């Protein structure tokens, strides 16, 4: 079952939870529902982009939901800088709600082990920028969901 199907299935439940919730739980339920609707909207836009409507494959759906999470995290950081704690919290609640639909992220230890293995196998130690691209491309083939920023920083550290 793709992420879109999971989101479509979760939406009625989120609506019921929101209707039943009060106080703090109501805000969390509101944000969860908004996040689900926003992600479904982004998926719908992607399906209808171009001349013909098309079905998105699982990888495309995953990429879009990840992008939605990243947008909310970025907004939260901007709100933090502007001392808008409530808005930042709301954005993080939405990001967390969408993260629940993503596959579990690969651990830092697993990424480190894979990076070290790739560098050793391909003799990339000390090769700088070229090595970063090669290692990151290989990581993308090995892992479905990982923090690419942290992995890139780790690769830079290990190839220098």
C-alpha positions in Angstrom: 0.0 0.0 0.0 1.4 3.4 -1.0 1.7 6.4 1.2 -1.2 8.1 -0.7 -3.5 5.2 0.2 -2.4 5.3 3.8 -3.1 9.0 4.0 -6.5 8.6 2.4 -7.3 5.9 4.9 -6.1 8.0 7.8 -8.0 11.1 6.8 -11.5 10.0 8.0 -10.0 8.7 11.3 -8.2 12.0 11.8 -11.4 13.9 11.2 -13.2 11.7 13.9 -10.3 12.2 16.3 -10.4 15.9 15.8 -14.1 16.0 16.4 -13.8 14.0 19.7 -10.7 15.8 21.0 -10.6 18.8 23.4 -7.9 21.1 24.7 -4.3 20.2 23.8 -5.4 17.0 22.1 -7.7 19.1 19.8 -4.7 21.1 18.6 -2.6 18.0 17.9 -5.6 16.5 16.0 -6.1 19.7 14.0 -2.5 19.7 13.0 -2.5 16.0 12.1 -5.6 16.5 9.9 -4.1 19.6 8.2 -0.8 17.8 7.5 -2.7 14.8 6.0 -4.8 17.1 3.8 -1.7 19.1 2.8 0.2 16.0 1.8 -2.8 14.6 -0.2 -3.0 18.0 -1.9 0.7 17.9 -2.8 0.3 14.3 -4.1 -2.7 15.4 -6.2 -0.9 18.3 -7.7 2.0 16.1 -8.7 -0.4 13.6 -10.3 -2.0 16.3 -12.4 1.2 18.2 -13.3 1.9 18.1 -17.0 -0.5 17.3 -19.9 -1.9 14.0 -18.6 -2.9 12.8 -15.1 -0.7 9.9 -14.0 -0.3 7.6 -11.0 2.7 8.2 -8.9 4.8 5.2 -7.9 5.8 4.6 -4.3 9.2 6.3 -4.6 7.6 9.5 -6.0 5.0 9.5 -3.3 7.7 9.0 -0.7 9.7 11.9 -2.1 6.7 14.2 -2.0 5.8 13.4 1.6 9.4 13.8 2.6 9.4 17.2 0.9 6.3 18.2 2.8 8.0 17.2 6.1 11.1 19.2 5.1 8.9 22.3 4.3 7.3 22.1 7.7 10.7 21.7 9.5 12.1 24.7 7.6 9.0 26.8 8.5 9.4 25.8 12.1 13.1 27.0 12.1 12.0 30.3 10.5 9.3 30.7 13.2 11.9 29.9 15.9 14.2 32.6 14.6 11.3 35.1 14.7 10.4 34.1 18.3 7.1 32.6 17.1 7.1 29.5 19.4 3.5 28.6 18.9 3.7 28.7 15.1 7.0 26.7 15.2 5.3 24.1 17.4 2.3 23.9 15.0 4.7 23.2 12.1 6.5 20.6 14.1 3.3 18.8 15.0 2.4 18.6 11.3 5.9 17.4 10.4 5.6 14.7 13.1 2.2 13.7 11.8 3.6 13.1 8.3 6.7 11.4 9.6 4.4 8.6 10.9 3.6 7.7 7.3 7.2 7.4 6.2 9.3 4.2 6.5 11.6 4.1 9.5 14.7 6.2 8.9 18.0 4.3 8.7 20.1 4.8 11.9 23.2 6.8 12.0 25.2 3.7 12.9 23.9 1.8 9.8 24.8 4.8 7.6 28.3 5.1 9.1 29.0 1.4 8.5 27.7 1.6 4.9 29.7 4.8 4.2 32.9 3.2 5.6 32.3 0.1 3.5 31.7 2.0 0.3 34.8 4.2 0.8 36.9 1.1 1.5 35.5 -1.0 -1.4 35.9 1.8 -4.0 39.1 3.3 -2.7 37.6 6.8 -2.2 39.6 7.9 0.9 41.1 11.4 0.3 39.2 12.0 -3.0 37.0 14.8 -1.7 34.0 16.0 -3.8 34.0 13.2 -6.3 33.9 10.7 -3.5 30.9 12.4 -1.9 28.8 12.1 -5.0 29.7 8.4 -5.5 29.0 7.5 -1.9 25.7 9.4 -1.7 24.6 7.7 -5.0 25.4 4.3 -3.5 23.6 5.1 -0.2 20.5 6.0 -2.2 20.5 2.6 -3.8 21.0 0.8 -0.5 18.6 2.7 1.8 15.0 3.8 1.2 14.9 6.5 3.9 17.8 8.2 5.5 18.9 11.7 6.5 20.8 12.8 3.5 22.2 16.0 5.1 23.7 14.0 8.0 25.0 11.3 5.6 26.6 14.0 3.4 28.3 15.6 6.4 29.5 12.1 7.5 30.9 11.3 4.0 32.8 14.7 4.0 34.3 13.9 7.3 35.3 10.3 6.3 36.7 11.0 2.8 39.0 14.0 3.9 
